[in-house]
């Protein structure tokens, strides 16, 4: 595999995990109680964040002359964890939903760390990934703080 192909594969993996994250939070949002408006807003914000990240990644993939992955992950790569998160929401307490979200945030951070270690990803693209990773770390910390603030139901 050439340098460009390796970089595109790493970026497309991140596109897919962002798709999985979007789907995970959309599912989590549906499972919220009507009284959970704060979480509803948080989840909408995180969906928008992943949509923006996906757009930035897709722009770079296209600039490298390749097709952008669509859909969600099914191949069992780094991003498969959000699939598990999406199926875990039904019938869970608010704390348990937030625990699953934190698990998903851990997975996406791991995927970004892996992509940043990829030697064939150009430096200017790594700058984008570092910026996105920082936003994801903030989101992770927010979800963790929300989880810690909720008593078990």
Helices and strands as residue ranges (DSSP letters): H 3-30, H 37-63, G 78-80, H 81-87, H 94-117, H 123-149
